[in-house]
Amino acid sequence: METVSVSKKYQIVVPKKVREALGIEKKRHLTF
């Protein structure tokens, strides 16, 4: 349960730019 709460807080703290960058990296990784 603690891990879930931490992940939610982390998502809220992380800026959208970082999320977009991670999403792009994930998409590129999936393409490869």
N, C-alpha and C positions, 0 to 999 in steps of 0.2 A: 504493500500500500504506500509506503514511504517513497518508493521509487517513482510511483505514478504521480504523487503530489509534486515531487521534485521536477519531473519531466514537464508537468504543466507549468510550473513557475518558470522553468528554463525557457519554454516556448514563449511565454509572455515577455520575459526579459530580452530575449534575442530579437534584434531589429529585423524588419522585413527584408532589408538588403541582404543580411546574412542568410536568412531563410531562402531567398531567391538564389543566392550563390550556391548554397548547399543543394537546392533542387536542381540547378543546372548541372552541378557535378554529378549528382545521382543519375540524371538523364544521360549524361555523357557516358557514365560508367555502364549503364544498362545497354547503351548502343554498342559499346565495345564488347 
